[in-house]
Structure formats: C-alpha cells, structure tokens
Amino acid sequence: MYILLAPQEEAADFLRFLHREDIMQLMYEKAGAVTPDSRFKPEWFNTNSDTAINKWTNEYPLFWYQYLLPTNLESEGAIASWTVTGSR
C-alpha cells in the first residue's frame, strides 16, 4: 500500500512547492509562467501585455490566462519522462 501512495504524496508535495509564493514569483520572473493560483499577485507582472491580460480576466469572467509550460520544461521534462517510462 505504501508503494502506491508514495508517488501520490510526492506529487502533492511538488504541487504545493510550485504554489509557494516565492516559487510562483520566481517562475514568472525567469520564464513568464503565470501560476493559476488566486494568490498570484498582479504586481509581479512586468510587461504591459501581462498587465492587460490580467485586467481582461477581471473584466470577463470566462477569459483566463492560459498557462503554458516553458519550452525547456516541455522538452527536457515531459519528453524525458516519456523516454524513461515508455508512455506518451
């Protein structure tokens, strides 16, 4: 039973890590990644386009900021895991 639960707990710990305030701010500073979290602070935005998109999300409830993973995470993270696990 522990073997089945351990990966779930590790995944939950990783998600909690990604949603820490300092990590959300760092991910935005380094990669422009906007974490879909109500605690993400609009004052962290450093481009006019991000500020405008944030304004639209407040004005139009069905509009959201699409979160895209940074390219290197996609290529070095997801693809590498497919290679190791053999899944796609």
Buried (B, 14 or more C-beta within 10 A) or exposed (E): EEEEEEEEEEEEEEEEEEBEEEEBBEBBEEBBBBBEEEEBEEEBBEEEEBEEBBEEBEEEEEEEBEEEEBEEEEEEEEEEEEEEEEEE
